[in-house]
C-alpha cells in the first residue's frame, strides 16, 4: 500500500513538473496566414491529450471491434452519440497530396523562433497504440506546437524538414493512404498533425465509416466522365481504393456518389481511363480552420495522373 502511494505521488510530481516546465515556454500555432502565439493552458491541455491519446484510441478501438456494437442499431446509435459529443477532440479535413504539400511549404515559409521545430515525424499513433502495424508506419507529420509536444513526450518522433515531409506524403499517397489535416477544438489554432490514414487501423477513419463523424470533406471533390470510364471489368480501381464508399459497381458500370466524396484524389490517381478530374467544392465549410488560399495555391483543375 505504501509503495503504491509512493508511485502515485511520484507520477503526480512528474506530471506537475512537466506541466510547469511547458508553461514557461513560448509556443506558436497555425493562424491562417501567420504564426500566432498560443496560451499556456492551450499548450498544457494538448500535451495532456497527447500523453493519454493511446488510452483513448484503445478504448475507441475496443468499441469498434465489438460486433454487438457495430452490427446493431442500438450500438451504432451509441457510437454516433459518442462521436457527436467528441466535437472538440481531433477531427480531420481530407485533402489530396498537393494540398498537403502546399500546407507544408506554407508552414515552412512562416517566420518563427529559430530554435522551435516546425515539423516532426513519428510512428502512426493509432498503430503504436493498438500494436497493429502496416507500412508505411512512420507517417504522422506533427506541425508547429504539435511537433514540440510529441517530441517532448518521447514517442519516437524526430525533427524533419519540408522536403522530407513531402517525400513522406508522396510515399503515403502511393500506398493508397489518405491525408487528413487534424485539429482539436474545431479551430485552426489547434491544428497539430497531418495524418496519413488507412482503412483498417486508423481509428478516425473507422469511426467515420460507421458514424459519418470526425472527418470533414476538403475543398475539392471529384467529377466522373462516364464516357471515358473503362468499367469494373477492365479497371474498377476507384472502387477498391476509396475508403469512404463513394464509388460503387452497378451493372458492371462505375457510379460515383459525390455526396460521399471527401476529395482525397486517390481515385483520380489510379483511374486507368483518365475518366476523373478534381473540382473545387461548392461549399468548403472549414475556411476558418485551414483556408483555401493555402490548400489550393498554384493548383489547377487536373485529371488523370497529373495529381493527387
Buried (B, 14 or more C-beta within 10 A) or exposed (E): EEEEEEEEEEEEEEEEEBBEEBBEEEBBBBBBEEBBBBEBEBBBBBBBBBBEBBEBBBEBBEBBEEEEBBEEEEBBEBBBEBBEEBEEBBBBBBBBBBBBBBBBBBBBEBEBEEEBBBBBBBBBBBBBBBEEEBEBBBBBBBBBBBBBBBBBBEBEBEEBEBEBBBEBBBBBBEEBBBBBBBBBBEBBBBBBBBBBBBBEBBBBBBBBBBBEBBBBBBBBBBBBEEEBBBBBEEBBBBBEBBBBEBBBBEEEEBBBEBEBBBBBBBBBBBBBBBBBBBBEBEEBEBBEBBBBEBBBBEBEEBBBEBBB
